[in-house]
Amino acid sequence: MIDLTHIDLATEEDKKYHIDEWARLFKAKTWEEVHMLAEKNEYLQEAAGTMFRLTAEEQIRKRCRDREEYYQDMRNYERYIAQQEDDLSIAKHTLAKRERELSDIRTKLSDTESELSDAQARLSDTESELSNAKTENLKLQKMAAWAKAHGYTESF
């Protein structure tokens, strides 16, 4: 078992079999560092080449996954936009229909208010006529009472 955090504790036997170099290769943080370590040993060079190809293939796979995710996100976004446009179109159509209905209701209300105004005017005229008739009736009743009180017996 190799502890990569304690390469400096490698024994002479570890160094004899280049285990410390392998540990440094696996611990390397940059490709330049891997290249410098691999220059010394053909097996390390082969391992470094394999690491590079595997990493490169993984990067390519990641790019392909990223690209596919991007296209999927774009398709989802386009579907979302299309749905929003459809919803907006339906909302506009519904609003226009409601505005027409409201206009019709306002027209009917205006007609009803006009009819009410006319009816109120006729009622006012009728009440005025009734009031005049009551006044005339009271006058006639007073005249009839006066006539009766003064001996006139003919009916009016």
Backbone as a chain_set.jsonl record, in Angstrom:
{"seq": "MIDLTHIDLATEEDKKYHIDEWARLFKAKTWEEVHMLAEKNEYLQEAAGTMFRLTAEEQIRKRCRDREEYYQDMRNYERYIAQQEDDLSIAKHTLAKRERELSDIRTKLSDTESELSDAQARLSDTESELSNAKTENLKLQKMAAWAKAHGYTESF", "coords": {"N": [[0.852, -1.173, 0.0], [0.575, 2.181, -0.861], [1.147, 5.295, 0.518], [0.328, 8.275, -0.549], [0.65, 10.712, 0.638], [2.925, 10.553, 2.097], [5.37, 10.328, 0.655], [7.965, 11.058, 1.066], [8.808, 9.348, 3.024], [9.63, 7.063, 1.878], [11.21, 3.913, 1.592], [14.543, 2.489, 1.073], [14.235, 0.228, -0.425], [11.778, 0.746, -1.625], [12.584, 2.852, -3.238], [14.383, 1.545, -4.849], [12.762, -0.021, -6.452], [11.443, 1.947, -7.734], [9.075, 2.921, -6.656], [8.568, 5.263, -5.286], [8.765, 7.112, -7.367], [6.599, 6.392, -8.951], [4.593, 7.031, -7.137], [4.93, 9.822, -6.999], [4.211, 10.405, -9.638], [1.471, 9.734, -9.665], [0.611, 11.57, -7.851], [1.012, 13.979, -9.026], [0.126, 17.267, -10.098], [-0.058, 18.745, -12.396], [0.125, 18.539, -16.019], [2.621, 19.112, -16.96], [4.276, 18.509, -14.82], [3.838, 15.74, -14.701], [4.94, 15.042, -17.178], [7.653, 15.745, -16.791], [8.38, 13.935, -14.765], [7.968, 11.528, -16.107], [9.919, 11.481, -18.056], [12.168, 10.207, -17.148], [11.773, 7.484, -17.091], [10.777, 4.757, -19.006], [8.514, 3.213, -18.489], [7.05, 4.801, -16.868], [6.592, 6.795, -18.717], [4.894, 5.46, -20.499], [2.727, 4.945, -18.81], [2.008, 7.584, -18.209], [1.224, 8.445, -20.742], [-1.008, 6.793, -21.126], [-2.611, 7.71, -19.02], [-3.023, 10.308, -19.917], [-4.459, 9.858, -22.315], [-6.754, 8.562, -21.309], [-7.747, 10.544, -19.648], [-8.147, 12.547, -21.541], [-10.082, 11.294, -23.125], [-12.119, 11.159, -21.255], [-12.555, 13.882, -20.922], [-13.512, 14.512, -23.437], [-15.844, 12.95, -23.446], [-17.154, 14.271, -21.389], [-17.471, 16.818, -22.542], [-19.188, 16.091, -24.625], [-21.397, 15.198, -23.124], [-21.997, 17.607, -21.836], [-22.649, 19.177, -24.071], [-24.89, 17.786, -25.025], [-26.592, 18.115, -22.822], [-26.84, 20.877, -22.949], [-28.229, 21.164, -25.414], [-30.557, 19.788, -24.726], [-31.466, 21.417, -22.644], [-31.949, 23.735, -24.153], [-33.995, 22.8, -25.853], [-35.952, 22.301, -23.925], [-36.263, 24.895, -22.954], [-37.207, 26.175, -25.271], [-39.623, 24.777, -25.586], [-40.863, 25.633, -23.257], [-41.052, 28.395, -23.762], [-42.736, 28.313, -26.011], [-45.019, 27.22, -24.826], [-45.618, 29.261, -23.023], [-46.179, 31.296, -24.842], [-48.436, 30.195, -26.077], [-50.159, 30.116, -23.853], [-50.312, 32.856, -23.345], [-51.557, 33.73, -25.692], [-54.037, 32.46, -25.439], [-54.905, 33.708, -23.108], [-55.076, 36.371, -24.019], [-57.084, 36.071, -25.938], [-59.203, 35.262, -24.295], [-59.396, 37.54, -22.687], [-60.155, 39.459, -24.607], [-62.637, 38.425, -25.307], [-63.965, 38.676, -22.842], [-63.879, 41.446, -22.6], [-65.566, 42.167, -24.728], [-67.933, 41.029, -23.777], [-68.242, 42.568, -21.459], [-68.57, 45.09, -22.604], [-71.006, 44.656, -23.921], [-72.627, 44.249, -21.666], [-72.376, 46.746, -20.46], [-73.638, 48.307, -22.387], [-76.236, 47.25, -22.227], [-76.764, 47.944, -19.581], [-76.702, 50.728, -19.775], [-78.895, 51.1, -21.471], [-80.89, 50.087, -19.794], [-80.678, 51.878, -17.659], [-81.495, 54.176, -18.974], [-84.12, 53.461, -19.606], [-85.062, 53.237, -16.992], [-84.793, 55.884, -16.154], [-86.644, 57.097, -17.864], [-88.952, 55.806, -16.928], [-88.993, 56.749, -14.317], [-89.437, 59.431, -14.81], [-91.999, 59.298, -15.963], [-93.332, 58.27, -13.748], [-93.002, 60.379, -11.97], [-94.472, 62.34, -13.33], [-96.975, 61.113, -13.224], [-97.343, 60.99, -10.445], [-97.45, 63.724, -9.945], [-99.771, 64.393, -11.38], [-101.536, 62.852, -9.893], [-101.323, 64.112, -7.431], [-102.315, 66.66, -8.139], [-104.884, 65.872, -8.831], [-105.809, 64.967, -6.357], [-105.758, 67.356, -4.956], [-107.621, 68.805, -6.433], [-109.824, 67.178, -5.955], [-110.13, 67.545, -3.18], [-110.835, 70.231, -3.184], [-113.251, 70.063, -4.539], [-114.679, 68.499, -2.742], [-114.789, 70.245, -0.58], [-116.291, 72.299, -1.738], [-118.623, 70.901, -2.216], [-119.379, 70.33, 0.377], [-119.777, 72.938, 1.324], [-121.815, 73.723, -0.359], [-123.793, 71.985, 0.399], [-124.043, 72.728, 3.02], [-125.161, 75.216, 2.628], [-127.605, 74.77, 1.588], [-127.874, 73.787, -0.99], [-128.76, 71.17, -2.965], [-128.338, 69.739, -5.168], [-126.427, 67.419, -6.943], [-123.104, 67.34, -7.711]], "CA": [[0.0, 0.0, 0.0], [1.367, 3.406, -0.96], [0.504, 6.488, 1.077], [0.832, 9.364, -1.38], [0.95, 11.891, 1.452], [4.22, 10.339, 2.782], [6.373, 9.859, -0.308], [9.292, 11.314, 1.645], [9.133, 8.259, 3.942], [9.915, 5.864, 1.076], [12.414, 3.165, 2.003], [15.508, 2.239, -0.005], [13.655, -0.808, -1.281], [10.773, 1.449, -2.431], [13.31, 3.631, -4.25], [15.015, 0.578, -5.753], [11.738, -0.439, -7.408], [10.869, 3.198, -8.26], [7.73, 3.125, -6.12], [8.446, 6.691, -4.966], [8.518, 7.829, -8.62], [5.201, 6.11, -9.306], [3.756, 7.814, -6.217], [4.992, 11.213, -7.452], [3.448, 10.477, -10.882], [0.046, 9.741, -9.337], [0.326, 12.738, -7.041], [1.269, 15.173, -9.843], [-1.048, 18.139, -10.248], [-0.103, 19.324, -13.738], [0.686, 17.66, -17.059], [4.057, 19.398, -17.044], [4.916, 17.727, -13.757], [3.775, 14.339, -15.148], [5.902, 14.899, -18.278], [9.025, 15.769, -16.242], [8.604, 12.677, -14.045], [7.955, 10.422, -17.055], [11.128, 11.523, -18.891], [13.219, 9.381, -16.55], [11.469, 6.057, -17.072], [9.893, 4.425, -20.122], [7.247, 2.694, -17.969], [6.307, 5.99, -16.415], [6.134, 7.464, -19.935], [3.745, 4.72, -21.007], [1.622, 5.194, -17.879], [1.599, 8.979, -18.387], [0.479, 8.486, -22.005], [-2.321, 6.173, -20.88], [-3.363, 8.649, -18.18], [-3.416, 11.438, -20.755], [-5.53, 9.414, -23.228], [-7.978, 8.322, -20.532], [-8.257, 11.851, -19.211], [-8.636, 13.233, -22.739], [-11.342, 10.657, -23.495], [-13.112, 11.597, -20.273], [-12.88, 15.274, -21.243], [-14.352, 14.479, -24.634], [-17.161, 12.48, -23.008], [-17.775, 15.364, -20.613], [-17.915, 17.833, -23.508], [-20.368, 15.557, -25.315], [-22.513, 15.257, -22.169], [-22.333, 19.026, -21.661], [-23.315, 19.64, -25.286], [-26.224, 17.173, -25.036], [-27.368, 18.812, -21.786], [-27.145, 22.203, -23.489], [-29.298, 21.027, -26.406], [-31.767, 19.419, -23.994], [-31.914, 22.65, -21.971], [-32.496, 24.623, -25.181], [-35.293, 22.259, -26.255], [-36.868, 22.563, -22.808], [-36.513, 26.338, -22.946], [-38.064, 26.48, -26.419], [-40.965, 24.272, -25.255], [-41.403, 26.529, -22.234], [-41.414, 29.643, -24.461], [-43.911, 28.024, -26.839], [-46.16, 27.069, -23.913], [-45.939, 30.596, -22.521], [-46.815, 32.02, -25.942], [-49.79, 29.641, -26.2], [-50.925, 30.594, -22.702], [-50.55, 34.284, -23.554], [-52.55, 33.848, -26.757], [-55.327, 32.077, -24.851], [-55.272, 34.773, -22.171], [-55.497, 37.523, -24.825], [-58.386, 35.735, -26.534], [-60.172, 35.3, -23.2], [-59.552, 38.942, -22.312], [-60.938, 40.123, -25.66], [-64.017, 37.934, -25.162], [-64.512, 39.302, -21.631], [-64.081, 42.872, -22.9], [-66.788, 42.26, -25.545], [-69.059, 40.769, -22.876], [-68.369, 43.74, -20.598], [-69.135, 46.154, -23.438], [-72.431, 44.329, -24.086], [-73.279, 44.491, -20.377], [-72.44, 48.202, -20.279], [-74.684, 48.795, -23.287], [-77.525, 46.867, -21.63], [-76.927, 48.759, -18.378], [-77.043, 52.078, -20.23], [-80.29, 51.038, -21.95], [-81.741, 49.901, -18.61], [-80.68, 53.159, -16.937], [-82.322, 55.098, -19.765], [-85.504, 53.036, -19.383], [-85.378, 53.598, -15.613], [-84.957, 57.342, -16.13], [-87.943, 57.372, -18.493], [-90.004, 55.329, -16.02], [-89.034, 57.677, -13.186], [-90.071, 60.664, -15.3], [-93.44, 59.016, -16.077], [-93.828, 58.149, -12.377], [-93.064, 61.743, -11.434], [-95.625, 62.986, -13.972], [-98.18, 60.476, -12.682], [-97.485, 61.452, -9.06], [-97.877, 65.125, -10.023], [-101.182, 64.359, -11.776], [-102.29, 62.335, -8.749], [-101.357, 65.191, -6.435], [-103.265, 67.657, -8.658], [-106.226, 65.293, -8.736], [-106.185, 64.978, -4.937], [-106.036, 68.761, -4.613], [-108.895, 69.122, -7.085], [-110.836, 66.41, -5.243], [-110.362, 68.233, -1.903], [-111.573, 71.458, -3.501], [-114.618, 69.673, -4.863], [-115.311, 68.052, -1.497], [-115.077, 71.462, 0.197], [-117.395, 72.983, -2.41], [-119.835, 70.111, -1.986], [-119.749, 70.524, 1.793], [-120.282, 74.301, 1.414], [-123.098, 73.758, -1.05], [-124.731, 71.257, 1.235], [-124.272, 73.558, 4.202], [-125.952, 76.389, 2.231], [-128.887, 74.345, 1.102], [-127.891, 73.32, -2.366], [-128.831, 69.723, -2.875], [-127.976, 69.094, -6.438], [-125.096, 66.809, -6.855], [-122.121, 67.83, -8.684]], "C": [[0.89, 1.226, 0.0], [0.542, 4.548, -0.388], [1.097, 7.685, 0.345], [1.162, 10.612, -0.575], [2.289, 11.759, 2.156], [5.26, 9.742, 1.84], [7.778, 10.021, 0.271], [9.716, 10.218, 2.619], [9.444, 6.959, 3.196], [11.228, 5.226, 1.541], [13.333, 3.007, 0.807], [14.963, 1.191, -0.961], [12.587, -0.186, -2.196], [11.45, 2.209, -3.57], [13.942, 2.716, -5.285], [14.027, 0.158, -6.841], [10.956, 0.758, -7.983], [9.424, 3.462, -7.785], [7.523, 4.592, -5.769], [8.175, 7.519, -6.224], [7.075, 7.622, -9.091], [4.262, 6.947, -8.426], [3.742, 9.286, -6.633], [4.179, 11.411, -8.746], [1.945, 10.584, -10.57], [-0.353, 10.969, -8.524], [0.476, 14.044, -7.836], [-0.019, 15.952, -10.074], [-1.144, 18.762, -11.632], [0.488, 18.334, -14.73], [2.184, 17.899, -17.216], [4.827, 18.575, -16.012], [4.935, 16.245, -14.138], [4.827, 14.105, -16.223], [7.344, 14.866, -17.745], [9.335, 14.471, -15.5], [8.745, 11.514, -15.012], [9.203, 10.382, -17.929], [12.179, 10.518, -18.419], [12.994, 7.879, -16.741], [10.468, 5.758, -18.167], [8.541, 3.904, -19.648], [6.363, 3.848, -17.462], [5.775, 6.766, -17.629], [4.891, 6.78, -20.489], [2.515, 4.964, -20.116], [1.089, 6.622, -18.044], [0.784, 9.125, -19.669], [-0.921, 7.903, -21.831], [-3.198, 7.107, -20.048], [-3.884, 9.813, -19.033], [-4.58, 11.04, -21.673], [-6.846, 9.201, -22.474], [-8.605, 9.637, -20.083], [-8.849, 12.606, -20.394], [-9.973, 12.638, -23.166], [-12.454, 11.083, -22.532], [-13.523, 13.041, -20.553], [-13.789, 15.353, -22.466], [-15.755, 14.019, -24.261], [-17.891, 13.575, -22.233], [-18.28, 16.458, -21.548], [-19.173, 17.373, -24.247], [-21.591, 15.597, -24.394], [-22.969, 16.699, -21.979], [-23.107, 19.558, -22.86], [-24.739, 19.076, -25.345], [-27.126, 17.83, -23.994], [-27.766, 20.204, -22.267], [-28.308, 22.12, -24.476], [-30.618, 20.649, -25.727], [-32.345, 20.644, -23.277], [-32.55, 23.603, -22.981], [-33.865, 24.13, -25.646], [-36.339, 22.523, -25.162], [-37.252, 24.037, -22.763], [-37.454, 26.725, -24.086], [-39.483, 25.976, -26.191], [-41.634, 25.181, -24.235], [-41.874, 27.836, -22.873], [-42.682, 29.42, -25.285], [-45.154, 27.896, -25.955], [-46.591, 28.428, -23.372], [-46.639, 31.424, -23.599], [-48.244, 31.526, -26.15], [-50.675, 30.154, -25.068], [-51.272, 32.073, -22.857], [-51.62, 34.504, -24.616], [-53.943, 33.513, -26.226], [-55.811, 33.177, -23.915], [-55.757, 36.011, -22.933], [-56.877, 37.283, -25.434], [-59.478, 35.815, -25.466], [-60.446, 36.733, -22.772], [-60.412, 39.685, -23.34], [-62.406, 39.709, -25.554], [-64.683, 38.599, -23.957], [-64.768, 40.798, -21.859], [-65.331, 43.068, -23.751], [-68.025, 42.039, -24.664], [-69.311, 41.974, -21.971], [-68.983, 44.906, -21.368], [-70.634, 45.922, -23.645], [-73.198, 44.619, -22.798], [-73.411, 45.985, -20.122], [-73.529, 48.81, -21.157], [-76.065, 48.489, -22.704], [-77.803, 47.698, -20.382], [-77.344, 50.182, -18.751], [-78.492, 52.123, -20.706], [-81.245, 50.933, -20.76], [-81.819, 51.191, -17.805], [-81.551, 54.183, -17.657], [-83.8, 54.769, -19.566], [-85.953, 53.418, -17.97], [-85.633, 55.098, -15.5], [-86.308, 57.736, -16.732], [-89.087, 56.972, -17.565], [-90.132, 56.265, -14.816], [-89.707, 58.99, -13.595], [-91.58, 60.462, -15.417], [-94.072, 58.903, -14.683], [-93.98, 59.525, -11.743], [-94.264, 62.494, -12.012], [-96.929, 62.43, -13.395], [-98.419, 60.913, -11.251], [-97.965, 62.904, -9.031], [-99.363, 65.195, -10.391], [-102.044, 63.881, -10.614], [-102.434, 63.408, -7.676], [-102.345, 66.271, -6.858], [-104.694, 67.148, -8.525], [-106.702, 65.289, -7.296], [-106.552, 66.398, -4.502], [-107.383, 69.165, -5.185], [-110.05, 68.426, -6.368], [-111.17, 67.075, -3.914], [-111.176, 69.52, -2.123], [-113.04, 71.131, -3.754], [-115.359, 69.218, -3.609], [-115.676, 69.254, -0.629], [-116.269, 72.214, -0.398], [-118.71, 72.242, -2.157], [-120.301, 70.291, -0.55], [-120.346, 71.926, 1.964], [-121.681, 74.377, 0.806], [-124.155, 73.059, -0.211], [-125.062, 72.096, 2.452], [-125.145, 74.761, 3.862], [-127.23, 75.997, 1.508], [-128.944, 73.936, -0.351], [-127.823, 71.795, -2.316], [-128.53, 69.028, -4.191], [-126.564, 68.512, -6.316], [-124.229, 67.296, -7.99], [-121.547, 66.707, -9.429]], "O": [[1.849, 1.305, 0.768], [-0.614, 4.743, -0.762], [2.241, 8.063, 0.593], [1.882, 11.485, -1.06], [2.765, 12.725, 2.753], [5.943, 8.777, 2.181], [8.669, 9.217, -0.004], [10.885, 10.166, 3.003], [9.513, 5.89, 3.801], [12.207, 5.91, 1.838], [12.971, 3.338, -0.322], [15.201, 1.258, -2.166], [12.49, -0.529, -3.375], [10.971, 2.217, -4.704], [14.028, 3.067, -6.461], [14.4, 0.001, -8.004], [9.93, 0.58, -8.638], [8.661, 4.154, -8.46], [6.422, 5.116, -5.934], [7.446, 8.509, -6.17], [6.421, 8.551, -9.565], [3.27, 7.497, -8.904], [2.692, 9.928, -6.628], [3.54, 12.447, -8.931], [1.243, 11.418, -11.141], [-1.52, 11.359, -8.514], [0.094, 15.106, -7.345], [-1.099, 15.38, -10.225], [-2.205, 19.26, -12.008], [1.236, 17.426, -14.366], [2.927, 16.984, -17.568], [5.888, 18.023, -16.302], [5.939, 15.566, -13.923], [5.531, 13.095, -16.196], [8.156, 14.058, -18.194], [10.45, 13.959, -15.6], [9.546, 10.608, -14.779], [9.514, 9.334, -18.494], [12.985, 10.038, -19.215], [13.922, 7.088, -16.572], [9.43, 6.414, -18.263], [7.529, 4.119, -20.314], [5.141, 3.855, -17.61], [4.676, 7.32, -17.594], [3.942, 7.448, -20.901], [1.407, 5.164, -20.613], [-0.121, 6.846, -18.022], [-0.221, 9.835, -19.693], [-1.899, 8.459, -22.331], [-4.384, 7.275, -20.334], [-5.028, 10.242, -18.89], [-5.559, 11.776, -21.8], [-7.912, 9.605, -22.938], [-9.822, 9.817, -20.132], [-9.907, 13.226, -20.283], [-10.894, 13.371, -23.527], [-13.586, 11.333, -22.947], [-14.698, 13.389, -20.437], [-14.716, 16.161, -22.516], [-16.743, 14.611, -24.695], [-19.093, 13.777, -22.403], [-19.386, 16.967, -21.372], [-20.099, 18.153, -24.468], [-22.682, 15.977, -24.817], [-24.166, 16.986, -21.961], [-24.086, 20.29, -22.709], [-25.681, 19.795, -25.675], [-28.302, 18.074, -24.262], [-28.885, 20.658, -22.026], [-29.257, 22.901, -24.394], [-31.678, 21.141, -26.115], [-33.553, 20.878, -23.301], [-33.581, 24.212, -22.693], [-34.79, 24.925, -25.816], [-37.468, 22.92, -25.453], [-38.416, 24.383, -22.56], [-38.385, 27.507, -23.892], [-40.446, 26.653, -26.553], [-42.827, 25.466, -24.336], [-42.96, 28.327, -22.565], [-43.596, 30.245, -25.258], [-46.219, 28.408, -26.301], [-47.784, 28.714, -23.273], [-47.577, 32.165, -23.307], [-49.156, 32.322, -26.372], [-51.807, 30.578, -25.302], [-52.385, 32.494, -22.541], [-52.488, 35.363, -24.461], [-54.912, 34.207, -26.532], [-56.988, 33.536, -23.928], [-56.742, 36.633, -22.535], [-57.727, 38.173, -25.445], [-60.55, 36.371, -25.708], [-61.593, 37.101, -22.521], [-61.298, 40.455, -22.969], [-63.305, 40.538, -25.695], [-65.831, 39.033, -24.041], [-65.755, 41.346, -21.368], [-66.082, 44.019, -23.535], [-69.022, 42.751, -24.779], [-70.459, 42.355, -21.743], [-69.824, 45.629, -20.834], [-71.433, 46.854, -23.558], [-74.297, 45.173, -22.839], [-74.44, 46.443, -19.624], [-74.253, 49.71, -20.732], [-76.947, 49.347, -22.686], [-78.939, 48.111, -20.148], [-78.226, 50.766, -18.122], [-79.229, 53.057, -20.391], [-82.277, 51.602, -20.721], [-82.889, 51.563, -17.323], [-82.258, 54.964, -17.021], [-84.628, 55.661, -19.383], [-87.081, 53.868, -17.772], [-86.573, 55.528, -14.831], [-87.02, 58.585, -16.196], [-90.068, 57.702, -17.427], [-91.237, 56.543, -14.352], [-90.454, 59.583, -12.817], [-92.357, 61.332, -15.025], [-95.189, 59.369, -14.457], [-94.969, 59.8, -11.063], [-94.98, 63.191, -11.293], [-97.864, 63.179, -13.114], [-99.557, 61.182, -10.866], [-98.789, 63.272, -8.193], [-100.121, 65.957, -9.792], [-103.128, 64.412, -10.367], [-103.503, 63.593, -7.094], [-103.128, 66.75, -6.037], [-105.6, 67.894, -8.156], [-107.87, 65.574, -7.03], [-107.524, 66.611, -3.778], [-108.192, 69.795, -4.503], [-111.121, 69.007, -6.192], [-112.34, 67.17, -3.544], [-112.078, 69.843, -1.35], [-113.944, 71.809, -3.265], [-116.54, 69.522, -3.44], [-116.743, 69.282, -0.016], [-117.138, 72.701, 0.326], [-119.754, 72.849, -1.918], [-121.502, 70.393, -0.297], [-121.331, 72.082, 2.686], [-122.593, 74.994, 1.357], [-125.294, 73.519, -0.135], [-126.218, 72.17, 2.87], [-125.818, 75.283, 4.751], [-127.865, 76.842, 0.877], [-130.041, 73.757, -0.879], [-126.929, 71.219, -1.696], [-128.485, 67.799, -4.246], [-125.674, 69.066, -5.672], [-124.691, 67.607, -9.088], [-120.698, 66.912, -10.297]]}, "num_chains": 1, "name": "protein.A"}
